[in-house]
Amino acid sequence: MTHLGTRVSALADGQLSAAETDQAMSHVAGCPECAAELAAARAAHRALAAAMDVPVAPGLTARLVALGAADRTDSAPGPTRADHRRAAPRSAARLTDDSIPLPGSHGPGMPPGCLDGTLGRRRGVPGRVLGAAALGVGVVAAGLFSLGEQPTVTPETHRAAALTLLAQAPSGPGSTGGVVPVSSGAGGQQPGSLDAVDSVDGVLAWMREHGWTCPVGLPEGYQVTDLRVEEDGARELELDLRGSRGTVVLTQQHGLLDAAALAGTRVVEVEGREVHVLSTSPWHGVWQSGDTVISVVAEVPEADVNLLIAAHPDRTYDSGVPARISRGWRTVAGAWNP
């Protein structure tokens, strides 16, 4: 078979038929040139999927601070009814005999304005200050709403992709030097030395602190052999597990699961979670947990897989305005404090 040529793009996009895909993947397995082209096409596809995120403008904070520093000079209040009464001449009080009262004959009077609440000057908030504040809040909310939009995640459905993940997973902690959270991107997360995350509890705590969906625990008998965060293209976490019964590769990606691409796949329910089963040999399933798409590829008994799935939070994707603003704020906070 000659090189794939233009069919590399169709293979990366999943546009080939099952027979053509099997033939192409068999060729890729033995052709380094086509394998490199396929990897580049997939990386470009992931980069386009991640291009929906809107970067925070560096001058946004400065402009918002400038809006709050608007001129607060109040306009002079108009004359009140008490002022009119004070300006009007006081007519002399008439006695019953129409005589003019002597000086000092007036009884003690009440200060003007004491009954209508105008004893002191009222200082209102200028309308332009309120308008500027409302505009600033609107700009911030719109920016956070835009940042909170999540990309659509389309999982690899071909059996060859699952086999590749299992083949690349380390067989034990000694094969990679331990649990090593790494990043291939310049802006990746660096949790520190190996000893900081060399236990299961340390790995789960690190995932929780960095915004990933963390299970409450791992099935008994399994240990973490590797932990990676890939920053090239779509940001993805990979957690490799190894036990006496086999290997498990768990991946996570922030976004919304592309249900249309999974039409026709078998759906099973695991303690309330709807899991799309893409393959049974090896077992490959994917589901939505909150704002994260989780995929599990395993060569272990299905009972162990179900325990791992049930350990993850049972949450649905929230596409409402408050949820999008909240996700946008987490994006901004993560940019300020990576």
C-alpha positions in Angstrom: 0.0 0.0 0.0 1.3 3.5 -0.9 1.3 6.4 1.5 -2.0 7.7 2.7 -1.6 11.1 1.2 -4.8 13.2 1.5 -6.6 10.4 3.3 -4.6 11.3 6.5 -6.9 14.3 7.1 -10.0 12.1 6.6 -8.6 9.5 8.9 -7.9 12.1 11.6 -11.5 13.5 11.3 -13.1 10.0 11.4 -14.6 10.4 7.8 -13.4 7.0 6.5 -15.5 3.8 6.6 -14.7 1.1 9.1 -13.0 -1.0 6.5 -11.0 1.9 5.2 -10.0 2.9 8.7 -8.8 -0.6 9.6 -6.7 -0.6 6.4 -5.3 2.8 7.0 -4.4 2.2 10.7 -2.7 -1.1 9.7 -0.6 1.0 7.2 0.2 3.7 9.8 1.4 1.0 12.2 4.2 0.1 9.8 4.9 3.5 8.1 6.7 6.1 10.3 6.1 8.8 7.7 2.3 8.4 7.6 2.2 7.9 11.4 3.9 11.3 11.8 1.5 13.0 9.4 -1.5 11.5 11.3 -0.1 12.7 14.6 0.3 16.2 13.2 -3.2 16.2 11.7 -4.7 15.1 15.1 -2.7 17.8 16.9 -4.0 20.4 14.5 -7.6 19.2 15.1 -7.1 19.5 18.8 -5.7 23.0 18.5 -8.7 24.1 16.4 -11.0 22.6 19.0 -9.2 24.5 21.8 -9.2 27.8 19.8 -12.7 28.8 21.1 -11.2 30.1 24.4 -11.0 33.9 24.5 -7.8 35.2 26.1 -8.2 37.9 28.8 -7.2 41.3 27.5 -4.2 42.6 29.6 -5.7 46.1 29.8 -9.2 44.9 31.0 -8.4 45.4 34.7 -6.9 48.9 34.1 -10.0 50.0 32.1 -12.4 48.7 34.8 -10.4 50.6 37.5 -10.6 53.8 35.4 -14.4 53.4 35.1 -14.6 53.4 38.9 -12.5 56.6 39.2 -15.0 58.8 37.4 -15.6 62.3 38.6 -17.8 62.2 41.8 -18.6 65.9 41.9 -22.3 66.3 42.9 -24.5 68.8 41.2 -25.8 71.6 43.4 -29.1 70.7 44.9 -32.1 72.9 44.0 -33.9 75.1 46.5 -36.1 73.2 48.9 -39.4 74.2 50.3 -37.7 75.2 53.6 -35.4 77.6 51.6 -38.5 79.2 50.1 -40.0 79.6 53.6 -36.8 81.1 54.9 -36.6 83.5 52.0 -40.2 84.7 52.3 -40.7 87.7 54.7 -42.4 86.8 57.9 -45.5 88.7 58.3 -46.2 90.1 61.7 -48.7 88.1 63.7 -51.9 90.0 64.3 -53.6 90.0 67.6 -57.3 90.1 68.1 -57.2 94.0 68.4 -55.2 94.4 65.2 -52.2 95.7 67.2 -48.6 95.1 66.4 -47.0 92.7 68.9 -44.0 93.9 70.9 -40.5 92.5 70.2 -40.0 89.2 71.9 -43.7 88.4 72.2 -43.4 85.5 69.8 -43.4 82.1 71.4 -40.5 79.7 70.7 -40.8 78.4 67.2 -39.6 75.2 65.5 -36.7 75.3 63.1 -37.8 75.4 59.5 -37.9 72.0 57.7 -38.0 69.9 60.9 -41.2 68.3 59.9 -40.4 67.5 56.2 -36.9 66.0 56.7 -35.0 68.9 55.1 -32.8 69.9 58.0 -29.6 68.9 56.3 -28.4 68.9 52.7 -29.0 65.8 50.7 -26.2 64.4 48.6 -27.4 62.0 46.0 -25.3 59.7 43.9 -24.8 61.2 40.4 -26.4 59.4 37.6 -23.2 59.1 35.6 -21.5 57.3 38.4 -24.3 54.7 38.6 -24.2 54.4 34.8 -20.4 53.8 34.8 -20.7 51.2 37.6 -23.5 49.4 35.7 -21.5 49.5 32.5 -18.4 48.1 34.3 -20.4 45.2 35.8 -21.9 44.5 32.4 -18.5 44.4 30.7 -17.1 42.1 33.3 -20.2 39.7 33.1 -20.0 39.6 29.3 -16.3 38.8 29.4 -16.7 36.1 31.9 -19.7 34.6 30.0 -17.6 34.5 26.8 -14.7 32.9 28.7 -17.0 30.3 30.2 -17.9 28.7 26.8 -16.6 25.1 26.7 -15.3 23.4 23.5 -17.0 20.3 22.2 -15.0 17.1 22.9 -15.2 14.3 20.3 -13.5 11.1 21.6 -11.6 8.7 19.5 -14.0 5.9 18.7 -11.8 3.5 16.8 -10.5 0.4 18.6 -6.9 1.2 17.4 -6.9 4.4 19.5 -7.7 2.5 22.7 -5.0 -0.1 21.9 -2.5 2.6 21.4 -3.2 4.2 24.8 -2.8 0.8 26.5 0.4 0.1 24.7 1.9 3.5 25.7 0.9 3.2 29.4 3.9 2.3 31.7 3.8 -1.2 33.2 4.8 0.0 36.6 6.2 3.0 38.6 9.7 1.9 37.9 9.3 2.2 34.2 8.9 6.0 34.2 10.7 6.8 37.5 7.4 7.1 39.5 4.4 9.3 39.3 5.5 12.2 37.1 3.0 15.1 36.4 4.5 16.7 33.3 3.4 19.2 30.7 4.4 19.4 27.1 3.3 23.1 26.8 5.0 26.2 28.0 2.2 27.2 30.3 1.7 23.9 31.9 1.3 23.1 35.6 4.4 22.1 37.5 3.4 20.5 40.8 6.9 20.3 42.1 9.2 17.3 42.9 8.3 13.7 42.5 8.0 13.1 46.2 5.1 15.7 46.4 2.8 13.4 44.5 4.2 9.9 44.9 1.1 8.5 46.6 -2.5 7.9 45.5 -3.7 10.5 48.0 -1.1 13.0 46.7 -2.1 12.4 43.1 -5.8 12.9 43.8 -5.2 16.0 45.8 -3.1 17.4 43.0 -5.9 16.8 40.5 -8.4 18.4 42.8 -6.3 21.5 43.4 -5.7 22.0 39.7 -9.4 21.9 38.6 -9.6 18.3 37.3 -12.5 16.0 38.2 -11.2 13.9 41.1 -12.5 10.4 42.1 -13.0 9.8 45.8 -10.6 6.9 45.5 -9.2 4.1 43.3 -10.4 0.4 43.2 -8.5 -1.8 45.7 -5.3 -3.2 44.3 -4.5 -0.5 41.8 -1.6 2.0 41.9 -0.8 5.1 39.9 2.0 4.5 37.4 2.0 7.8 35.6 0.2 11.2 35.5 0.5 13.6 32.6 -1.0 16.9 31.5 -0.7 17.6 27.8 -0.9 21.2 26.8 -0.4 20.8 23.0 -3.7 21.6 21.4 -6.6 20.6 23.6 -5.6 20.4 27.2 -5.8 16.8 28.4 -5.0 14.9 31.6 -3.9 11.2 31.5 -3.8 9.0 34.6 -2.4 5.5 34.2 -3.2 2.8 36.7 -1.8 -0.7 37.1 -3.1 -3.6 39.2 -2.8 -7.3 39.4 -5.7 -7.7 37.0 -4.4 -5.4 34.3 -3.9 -1.8 33.1 -6.3 1.2 33.1 -5.8 4.5 31.3 -8.1 7.4 32.3 -8.1 10.6 30.4 -10.0 13.9 31.1 -10.7 16.9 29.0 -12.7 20.0 29.9 -15.6 20.5 27.5 -19.0 19.2 26.4 -19.2 15.6 25.1 -20.2 15.5 21.4 -23.3 13.3 21.6 -23.9 13.5 17.9 -20.6 11.8 17.2 -21.6 8.9 19.5 -25.0 8.3 18.0 -25.6 4.5 17.8 -23.1 3.5 20.5 -24.3 1.3 23.3 -25.1 3.3 26.5 -24.9 1.6 29.9 -25.9 3.1 33.3 -23.4 2.9 36.1 -25.0 4.1 39.4 -26.8 6.9 37.5 -24.0 7.8 35.1 -24.7 7.3 31.4 -21.6 5.8 29.9 -21.1 5.4 26.1 -19.3 2.1 25.5 -17.1 2.5 22.4 -15.3 -0.9 22.6 -15.4 -4.1 24.7 -12.0 -5.5 23.8 -10.3 -3.6 25.2 -13.1 -1.9 27.2 -13.5 1.7 26.3 -16.1 4.0 27.7 -16.7 7.8 27.9 -19.1 9.9 29.9 -19.8 13.5 31.0 -19.0 14.5 34.6 -19.9 18.2 35.2 -17.8 20.3 32.8 -15.3 17.4 32.1 -15.4 14.6 29.6 -13.9 11.4 31.1 -12.6 8.4 29.1 -11.5 5.0 30.5 -9.7 2.4 28.5 -9.0 -0.8 30.4 -7.9 -4.4 30.1 -9.4 -5.4 33.5 -12.7 -7.0 34.6 -15.7 -4.8 34.0 -16.5 -4.8 37.7 -13.3 -2.9 38.4 -14.2 -0.4 35.7 -17.6 0.1 37.2 -16.0 0.8 40.6 -13.7 3.4 39.1 -16.6 5.1 37.2 -18.8 5.2 40.3 -15.9 6.8 42.3 -16.3 10.0 40.1 -18.8 12.7 40.9 -22.2 12.2 39.3 -22.8 15.7 37.8 -24.5 16.8 34.6 -23.2 19.6 32.3 -24.6 23.0 33.3 -25.0 25.3 30.3 -26.8 28.1 32.2 -25.6 31.7 32.4 -24.4 31.5 36.0 -22.4 28.4 35.3 -20.7 29.9 32.3 -19.8 33.0 34.3 -18.4 30.8 37.0 -16.3 28.8 34.5 -15.1 32.1 33.0 -14.1 33.3 36.5 -12.1 30.1 37.1 -10.4 30.7 33.7 -9.4 34.2 34.8 -8.3 33.1 38.2 -6.2 30.3 36.7 -4.5 32.8 34.4 -3.7 35.1 37.3 -2.6 32.3 39.6 -1.4 29.4 37.4 
